[in-house]
Amino acid sequence: MKHDEKSQLQKGAAGWFLLATLGVSYVISGSFAGWNYGFAVTNWFGMVIAVALMGLMYFCLVLCLAEMSAALPSAAGGYRISRKVMGDTGGFATALAVLLEYSIAPAAIVIFIGQYLEALWGINGPLVYAVFYVVFIGVHLLGAGEALRFMLVVTAFAVLAIVVTLMALVPHFSFANLAASVHFSSDQQNLLAFDEVSVWAALPFAMWLFLAVEGVPLAAEEAKNPAVDLPRGIIGAMLFLLANGLLVVVFIPGAATAVEVGDYGAPLVDALDHVFGEDSVLAAIVNLIGLTGLIASFFSIIFGYSRLVFAMSREGYLPRFMSAISSRKVPHWALIIPGVIGFLCSLTGKGELMINIAVIGATLSYALQSVSYILLKRDYAELHRPYRAPGGQKTAYVTLALSLLALTSCFAYDLVAALIALALMGLGVGYYVLLGRRRA
């Protein structure tokens, strides 16, 4: 499909390093809040298994997306391939699942930002949410290059906060802290004890250490050399996140005990308070810098949803005006309209509910994109692929199996979020049947 110049994004704005940074920034907020709630449903080794399973799922997904996005680079990301191999309806279903994840996640993150600001300076609420949406959508409206460079700086501060925290906690690490658990009696507590059901229950929390890294291909049309930069960028981001996830899950509970970490609202800061006392200057500094981690993810996921909405509109799934491009080559309506919807969702104040809805959309999209990869390999073997995923279809089958396992865990953990997610997907399908299918 050819597109006129009025629907073209700013090409050449990002090399592989900026794309990798984008992938990290999508996810980095998950290190500051959320993952630790897994310790409320399982013990340390159970959480390690959950993180390993979800890390494997995301790594396999990233390898498949690297191949698909290099072969068919588009702001549509993985759903363009879904449309190619499963038709308009399959493409829309995949895009809708991704849109559910990317439009709801910023609402959750801005709620968490408000909680951080309340702890720091006593300010929170709808006005805070509105200011963050207006300011950071405004930065995106300046242009893709400006937005990505701003994101690079913010992400660097967030990573610095994690590094400083881990370095401070390493001398206080103890295997006894890891073994402590409320899930086993004192005579059963050992480092390698775990329960299969509790591992299954912890999967949604383990996902928070990697959630949204798959959004790197949404910047395909702004990459300098998509065939090279997209695989390098998304794989580089995933390797960093795997290392980061391992260090966080080992050293935070290793210094503060796995039992206590499950109750923390801000695990990095609270772990420092546990070790150095509640008046710790270091904890206060990390708390302030840690706000940048939430801002980085908030900012970058706004970038992701705007490119997705732009592509869905350009291809007829959404009203055509939403793919309009400003003089700075920015899809302004695709930034603003989902931002208004996200702000309205944030008014619920229920951050964990919003995240659980986003996770359900994510797992559905992973399953659909895995199927798309399998069909692409089968039906389009002649397609030129600058990068080929190790393992081929086997890699996609691993992603498919683990994403379905994670999806069942999401439904079991938060049925309300699951029902809301299904209702939103139903509304989207209804729109497509009545209007979108005629335009696509």
C-alpha positions as CSV (number, residue, x, y, z in Angstrom):
1,M,0.0,0.0,0.0
2,K,1.4,3.4,-1.0
3,H,0.8,6.5,1.1
4,D,1.0,10.1,0.0
5,E,3.5,12.5,1.5
6,K,0.9,14.0,3.8
7,S,0.8,10.7,5.7
8,Q,4.6,10.2,6.0
9,L,6.4,10.4,9.3
10,Q,9.9,11.9,9.9
11,K,12.3,9.5,8.3
12,G,15.8,9.0,9.7
13,A,15.1,10.3,13.1
14,A,16.3,7.2,15.0
15,G,19.3,4.9,14.7
16,W,19.5,1.5,16.5
17,F,20.7,3.0,19.8
18,L,17.8,5.4,20.0
19,L,15.5,2.5,19.2
20,A,17.0,0.4,21.9
21,T,16.6,3.2,24.3
22,L,13.0,3.5,23.3
23,G,12.5,-0.1,24.1
24,V,14.0,0.3,27.5
25,S,12.0,3.4,28.2
26,Y,8.8,1.6,27.4
27,V,9.5,-0.9,30.2
28,I,11.7,0.9,32.8
29,S,8.8,2.0,35.0
30,G,8.1,-1.7,35.7
31,S,11.4,-1.9,37.8
32,F,10.1,0.9,40.1
33,A,6.7,-0.5,40.9
34,G,4.6,-3.6,40.2
35,W,6.9,-6.5,39.7
36,N,7.4,-6.9,43.5
37,Y,3.7,-7.7,44.1
38,G,4.5,-11.1,42.8
39,F,6.1,-11.8,46.2
40,A,2.6,-11.5,47.6
41,V,1.5,-14.6,45.7
42,T,4.7,-16.7,45.6
43,N,8.1,-17.0,47.3
44,W,11.5,-15.9,45.9
45,F,12.4,-19.0,43.7
46,G,8.8,-19.1,42.4
47,M,9.2,-15.5,41.3
48,V,12.5,-16.2,39.7
49,I,10.8,-19.0,37.7
50,A,7.9,-16.7,36.7
51,V,10.4,-14.0,35.6
52,A,12.4,-16.6,33.7
53,L,9.3,-17.9,31.9
54,M,8.1,-14.4,31.0
55,G,11.7,-13.3,30.0
56,L,11.8,-16.3,27.6
57,M,8.4,-15.4,26.2
58,Y,9.4,-11.8,25.5
59,F,12.8,-12.8,24.1
60,C,11.2,-15.2,21.7
61,L,8.6,-12.6,20.7
62,V,11.3,-10.0,20.2
63,L,13.3,-12.3,17.9
64,C,10.1,-12.9,15.8
65,L,9.3,-9.2,15.7
66,A,12.9,-8.4,14.7
67,E,12.5,-10.6,11.6
68,M,9.0,-9.4,10.7
69,S,9.7,-5.7,11.2
70,A,12.9,-5.8,9.2
71,A,11.1,-7.6,6.4
72,L,8.0,-5.3,6.4
73,P,8.9,-2.1,8.4
74,S,5.8,0.0,9.2
75,A,4.4,2.3,11.9
76,A,1.8,-0.5,12.2
77,G,4.4,-2.7,13.9
78,G,3.6,-6.4,14.2
79,Y,-0.1,-6.0,13.2
80,R,0.9,-5.2,9.6
81,I,2.1,-8.8,9.2
82,S,-1.1,-10.0,10.9
83,R,-3.1,-8.2,8.2
84,K,-0.9,-9.7,5.5
85,V,-1.3,-13.3,6.6
86,M,-4.8,-13.3,8.3
87,G,-6.6,-10.6,6.3
88,D,-8.3,-7.4,7.4
89,T,-10.1,-9.0,10.3
90,G,-7.1,-10.7,11.7
91,G,-5.0,-7.5,11.3
92,F,-7.7,-5.5,13.1
93,A,-7.9,-8.0,16.0
94,T,-4.1,-7.8,16.5
95,A,-4.1,-4.0,16.3
96,L,-7.0,-3.7,18.7
97,A,-5.2,-5.9,21.3
98,V,-2.0,-3.8,21.0
99,L,-4.1,-0.6,21.2
100,L,-5.8,-1.8,24.4
101,E,-2.3,-2.2,25.9
102,Y,-0.8,1.0,24.7
103,S,-3.8,3.3,25.4
104,I,-4.5,2.1,28.9
105,A,-0.9,1.7,30.2
106,P,-0.2,5.5,30.3
107,A,-3.3,6.0,32.4
108,A,-1.9,3.5,35.0
109,I,1.5,5.1,34.9
110,V,0.3,8.6,35.4
111,I,-1.7,7.4,38.5
112,F,1.6,5.9,39.8
113,I,3.3,9.3,39.0
114,G,0.7,11.0,41.1
115,Q,1.4,8.6,44.0
116,Y,5.1,9.4,43.8
117,L,4.4,13.1,43.8
118,E,2.1,12.8,46.7
119,A,4.9,11.0,48.7
120,L,7.4,13.6,47.7
121,W,5.5,16.9,47.9
122,G,1.9,16.1,48.8
123,I,0.3,16.8,45.4
124,N,-1.8,14.3,43.5
125,G,-5.1,14.0,41.6
126,P,-6.7,14.9,38.3
127,L,-4.8,18.2,37.9
128,V,-1.5,16.3,38.1
129,Y,-2.7,13.8,35.5
130,A,-3.8,16.6,33.2
131,V,-0.5,18.5,33.5
132,F,1.5,15.4,32.6
133,Y,-0.6,14.5,29.6
134,V,-0.5,18.0,28.3
135,V,3.2,18.6,28.8
136,F,4.4,15.3,27.4
137,I,2.0,15.2,24.5
138,G,3.3,18.7,23.8
139,V,6.9,17.5,23.7
140,H,5.9,14.9,21.2
141,L,4.2,17.5,19.0
142,L,7.6,19.2,18.6
143,G,8.8,16.3,16.4
144,A,10.0,12.7,16.6
145,G,13.7,13.5,16.8
146,E,13.2,16.0,19.7
147,A,10.9,13.5,21.5
148,L,13.3,10.6,21.1
149,R,16.3,12.6,22.4
150,F,14.3,13.8,25.4
151,M,13.3,10.2,26.0
152,L,17.0,9.2,25.9
153,V,17.9,11.6,28.7
154,V,15.0,10.7,30.9
155,T,15.7,7.0,30.5
156,A,19.4,7.5,31.4
157,F,18.3,9.0,34.7
158,A,16.0,6.1,35.4
159,V,18.7,3.6,34.7
160,L,21.1,5.5,37.0
161,A,18.6,5.3,39.8
162,I,18.5,1.5,39.5
163,V,22.3,1.2,39.3
164,V,22.8,3.3,42.4
165,T,20.2,1.3,44.3
166,L,21.7,-2.0,43.4
167,M,25.2,-0.9,44.2
168,A,24.1,0.3,47.6
169,L,22.2,-2.9,48.4
170,V,24.8,-5.4,47.3
171,P,26.8,-5.3,50.6
172,H,23.6,-6.1,52.5
173,F,22.6,-9.1,50.3
174,S,21.8,-12.3,52.2
175,F,20.5,-15.7,50.9
176,A,18.5,-16.0,54.1
177,N,16.5,-12.9,53.1
178,L,15.6,-14.7,49.8
179,A,14.6,-17.9,51.5
180,A,12.2,-16.1,53.9
181,S,8.6,-16.7,52.7
182,V,5.0,-16.6,54.0
183,H,4.1,-19.3,51.6
184,F,5.9,-22.1,53.4
185,S,6.3,-23.1,57.0
186,S,9.6,-22.5,58.8
187,D,10.7,-26.1,58.3
188,Q,9.9,-25.9,54.6
189,Q,11.7,-22.7,53.9
190,N,14.7,-23.1,51.6
191,L,16.1,-21.2,48.7
192,L,14.8,-23.5,46.0
193,A,11.3,-24.1,47.4
194,F,8.4,-23.2,45.1
195,D,4.8,-24.1,44.3
196,E,3.6,-24.4,40.7
197,V,0.2,-22.7,41.3
198,S,1.8,-19.7,42.9
199,V,4.3,-19.4,40.0
200,W,1.4,-19.3,37.6
201,A,-0.3,-16.6,39.7
202,A,2.9,-14.5,39.6
203,L,3.2,-14.4,35.8
204,P,1.3,-11.1,35.3
205,F,3.7,-9.4,37.8
206,A,6.8,-10.9,36.1
207,M,5.6,-9.4,32.9
208,W,5.9,-5.9,34.3
209,L,9.7,-6.2,34.0
210,F,9.3,-6.5,30.2
211,L,5.9,-5.2,29.2
212,A,5.8,-3.0,26.1
213,V,9.3,-3.7,24.7
214,E,7.5,-5.0,21.7
215,G,6.6,-1.5,20.8
216,V,10.0,-0.7,19.2
217,P,8.8,-1.6,15.6
218,L,6.2,1.1,15.9
219,A,9.0,3.5,15.2
220,A,9.9,1.7,12.0
221,E,9.1,4.5,9.6
222,E,11.3,6.9,11.6
223,A,14.3,4.6,11.7
224,K,17.4,5.4,9.6
225,N,17.9,1.9,8.3
226,P,14.9,-0.3,9.4
227,A,16.3,-3.5,8.0
228,V,19.4,-3.1,10.3
229,D,18.3,-0.8,13.1
230,L,15.0,-2.5,14.1
231,P,16.6,-6.0,14.9
232,R,19.5,-4.4,16.7
233,G,17.4,-2.0,18.6
234,I,14.7,-4.4,19.9
235,I,17.1,-7.2,20.6
236,G,19.5,-4.8,22.4
237,A,16.7,-3.4,24.5
238,M,15.6,-7.0,25.4
239,L,19.1,-8.1,26.5
240,F,19.4,-5.1,28.8
241,L,15.9,-5.7,30.3
242,L,16.8,-9.4,30.9
243,A,19.9,-8.4,32.8
244,N,18.1,-5.7,34.7
245,G,15.2,-8.0,35.6
246,L,17.6,-10.6,37.0
247,L,19.5,-8.1,39.1
248,V,16.4,-6.5,40.5
249,V,14.7,-9.7,41.5
250,V,17.8,-11.0,43.2
251,F,19.3,-8.0,45.0
252,I,16.1,-6.1,46.1
253,P,14.6,-9.0,48.1
254,G,18.1,-10.2,49.0
255,A,18.7,-7.0,50.9
256,A,15.1,-6.4,52.3
257,T,13.7,-10.0,52.5
258,A,11.3,-11.4,50.0
259,V,8.4,-11.2,52.5
260,E,8.7,-7.4,52.9
261,V,9.2,-6.6,49.3
262,G,5.8,-8.0,48.4
263,D,4.2,-5.2,50.5
264,Y,6.3,-2.4,49.1
265,G,4.7,0.4,47.1
266,A,8.1,1.6,45.8
267,P,10.4,-1.4,46.1
268,L,13.7,0.3,45.3
269,V,13.1,3.2,47.7
270,D,11.6,1.0,50.4
271,A,14.5,-1.4,50.2
272,L,16.9,1.4,50.8
273,D,14.8,2.6,53.7
274,H,14.9,-0.9,55.1
275,V,18.7,-1.0,55.0
276,F,19.6,2.6,55.8
277,G,16.7,3.8,57.8
278,E,13.6,5.9,56.9
279,D,15.6,9.2,56.9
280,S,18.1,7.9,54.4
281,V,19.3,10.7,52.1
282,L,20.1,8.0,49.4
283,A,16.5,6.7,49.5
284,A,15.2,10.3,49.1
285,I,17.5,10.9,46.1
286,V,16.5,7.6,44.5
287,N,12.9,8.4,45.1
288,L,13.2,11.7,43.3
289,I,15.3,10.2,40.4
290,G,13.0,7.2,40.3
291,L,10.2,9.5,39.2
292,T,12.0,9.7,35.9
293,G,11.5,5.9,35.4
294,L,7.7,6.4,35.4
295,I,8.0,9.5,33.2
296,A,10.2,7.6,30.7
297,S,7.6,4.9,30.3
298,F,4.7,7.3,30.2
299,F,6.4,9.4,27.6
300,S,7.5,6.6,25.4
301,I,4.2,4.7,25.4
302,I,2.5,7.9,24.3
303,F,4.9,7.7,21.3
304,G,4.0,4.1,20.7
305,Y,0.2,4.5,20.8
306,S,0.4,7.6,18.5
307,R,2.2,5.6,15.8
308,L,-0.2,2.7,16.2
309,V,-3.3,4.9,15.9
310,F,-1.7,6.7,12.9
311,A,-1.1,3.4,11.1
312,M,-4.6,2.1,11.9
313,S,-6.2,5.3,10.6
314,R,-4.0,5.4,7.5
315,E,-5.1,1.8,6.6
316,G,-8.7,2.5,7.2
317,Y,-9.3,0.8,10.6
318,L,-9.9,4.2,12.3
319,P,-11.3,7.5,11.0
320,R,-9.0,8.9,8.3
321,F,-8.4,12.3,10.0
322,M,-6.4,10.5,12.8
323,S,-3.6,9.9,10.3
324,A,-3.1,13.6,9.6
325,I,0.5,14.8,9.9
326,S,1.5,18.2,11.2
327,S,4.2,20.4,9.6
328,R,6.7,18.8,12.0
329,K,5.8,15.3,10.5
330,V,4.0,14.3,13.7
331,P,0.6,12.6,13.8
332,H,-1.1,15.2,16.1
333,W,-4.6,13.8,16.3
334,A,-3.2,10.3,17.0
335,L,-1.4,11.8,19.9
336,I,-4.2,14.0,21.3
337,I,-7.3,11.8,21.0
338,P,-6.0,8.7,22.8
339,G,-4.4,11.1,25.3
340,V,-7.8,12.5,26.2
341,I,-9.2,8.9,26.5
342,G,-6.3,7.9,28.7
343,F,-6.7,11.0,30.9
344,L,-10.4,10.0,31.4
345,C,-9.4,6.5,32.4
346,S,-6.8,7.9,34.9
347,L,-9.6,9.7,36.8
348,T,-10.6,6.3,38.2
349,G,-7.4,6.4,40.3
350,K,-7.1,2.6,40.0
351,G,-3.6,2.1,38.6
352,E,-3.4,-1.6,39.2
353,L,-6.7,-2.2,37.5
354,M,-5.5,-0.2,34.5
355,I,-2.2,-2.2,34.3
356,N,-4.1,-5.5,34.5
357,I,-6.3,-4.4,31.6
358,A,-3.2,-3.5,29.6
359,V,-1.5,-6.8,30.4
360,I,-4.6,-8.7,29.0
361,G,-4.4,-6.7,25.8
362,A,-0.7,-7.5,25.6
363,T,-1.0,-11.2,26.0
364,L,-3.7,-11.4,23.4
365,S,-1.5,-9.4,21.0
366,Y,1.5,-11.7,21.6
367,A,-0.5,-14.8,20.8
368,L,-1.9,-13.3,17.6
369,Q,1.6,-12.0,16.5
370,S,3.1,-15.4,17.1
371,V,0.4,-17.0,14.9
372,S,1.2,-14.3,12.3
373,Y,4.9,-15.2,12.3
374,I,4.1,-18.9,11.9
375,L,1.8,-18.2,8.9
376,L,4.3,-15.8,7.4
377,K,7.0,-18.4,7.4
378,R,4.6,-21.0,5.9
379,D,2.9,-18.9,3.3
380,Y,5.5,-16.4,2.3
381,A,8.7,-18.3,2.3
382,E,10.0,-16.3,-0.6
383,L,9.8,-13.0,1.3
384,H,13.2,-11.2,1.6
385,R,14.2,-11.2,5.3
386,P,17.2,-9.1,6.2
387,Y,17.2,-10.8,9.7
388,R,16.1,-14.3,10.5
389,A,15.0,-15.3,14.0
390,P,17.0,-18.3,15.5
391,G,14.7,-21.3,15.8
392,G,12.2,-20.0,13.2
393,Q,8.6,-21.3,13.9
394,K,9.7,-23.1,17.0
395,T,10.5,-19.8,18.6
396,A,7.1,-18.5,17.7
397,Y,5.4,-21.6,19.2
398,V,7.2,-20.9,22.5
399,T,5.9,-17.4,22.5
400,L,2.4,-18.6,21.7
401,A,2.3,-21.2,24.5
402,L,3.7,-18.9,27.2
403,S,1.4,-16.0,26.2
404,L,-1.7,-18.2,26.5
405,L,-0.4,-19.4,29.9
406,A,0.0,-15.8,31.0
407,L,-3.4,-14.9,29.7
408,T,-5.1,-17.6,31.8
409,S,-3.2,-16.2,34.8
410,C,-4.5,-12.7,34.2
411,F,-8.1,-13.9,34.1
412,A,-7.6,-15.8,37.4
413,Y,-5.9,-13.0,39.2
414,D,-8.3,-10.1,38.3
415,L,-11.6,-11.1,36.8
416,V,-12.9,-7.6,36.9
417,A,-10.0,-6.4,34.7
418,A,-10.5,-9.3,32.4
419,L,-14.2,-8.5,32.0
420,I,-13.5,-4.8,31.3
421,A,-10.8,-5.8,28.8
422,L,-13.2,-8.2,27.0
423,A,-15.9,-5.4,27.0
424,L,-13.5,-2.9,25.4
425,M,-12.4,-5.5,22.8
426,G,-16.1,-6.2,22.1
427,L,-16.7,-2.5,21.5
428,G,-13.7,-2.4,19.2
429,V,-15.0,-5.4,17.2
430,G,-18.4,-3.8,17.0
431,Y,-17.0,-0.6,15.6
432,Y,-15.0,-2.7,13.0
433,V,-18.1,-4.7,11.9
434,L,-20.3,-1.6,11.6
435,L,-17.8,1.0,10.2
436,G,-14.1,0.0,10.1
437,R,-14.5,-3.0,7.7
438,R,-15.9,-0.7,5.0
439,R,-12.9,1.6,5.1
440,A,-10.1,-1.1,5.5
